[in-house]
Amino acid sequence: MKPIHLSVGKFNVDVIVRLDKFPEADFSVNTDVFEILPGGSATNYSVAVNRLGHTSKLLSKVSKDSVVKPLMARLAEEGVGLDLVEELNSLPNYALILLRKDGGISIVRRTIDQLLPTAEDVKKYNGIFDVVHFASIHPSVVTRVSKMITYDPGAYSKYYEGEEVDVLFVNKKEYEDVKGKANAKLLVVKMGGEGAMVIGEGEECYSEAIKTDVVDTTGAGDVFDAAFNVFYLEKNSLEDTLKLANVAAGIKVSRIGGTSSPTLEEVMQKLKKTSIKAKCK
């Protein structure tokens, strides 16, 4: 039976626009990229998990606004379980993602507090899932309801005070917030084009990133988290898990949108064609 992941966090309406600089007042510009897509870290994670061969459900709250329904339908088509998603009368969460020519992004968010999952929401599902992943959400929501708890605080890293998890995912900037406080079996530091490292289980492992043409980095960290959890659950070594997660994230950045994650077959094929160094000490 496939492992089942619960992804806890926000569902966003992602509006992605390629724009290197804002037009001056009273001027307009054209763009070749203007997409409205499902987004949010928990959403990106759940799609990636399914494409990599495991099963996922999303625990989130969404607006009943008409713009949300077709985006939720896309998630259903991906096989993401939506029975734990609660619809509320509120404005939607929006993320305006400004995409640069080099693939870098700037994000403007509107987050509705009413749509944020709570610890009480999570406690209803104690012991049901193989892994529960908390994505870009306040650490107060992180709750031990599964044998494997993983957490990527994202912008909430500054509020982390040592909440216990099995895997803690951070980027280089967030690492400075959690350094000395990390209470995790595995601490994973994502470094973008410089690769990633994991510390734990008596090892310190590093894997370089794959070389690729960067189109859009939106959701790359979420895809990395999903791939790491999937391959770690499949009993791969830390070295191989880290390498495979880097490959998955590398494929994602060559595509537009946070949910444009690779399939398991795509990851394995890319790994065969790519020379990627990894080592543990």
Secondary structure, 3 states (H helix, E strand, C coil): CCCEEEEECCCEEEEEEECCCCCCCCCCCCCCCEEEEEECHHHHHHHHHHHCCCEEEEECEEECCCCHHHHHHHHHHHCCECCCCEEECCCCCEEEEEECCCCCEEEEEECCHHHCCCHHHHHCCCCCCCEEEEECCCHHHCCCCCCEEEEECHHHHHHCCCCCEEEEEEEHHHHHHHCCCCCEEEEEEECHHHCEEEEECCEEEEECCCCCCCCCCCCHHHHHHHHHHHHHHCCCCHHHHHHHHHHHHHHHCCCCCCCCCCCHHHHHHHHHHCCCCEEEC
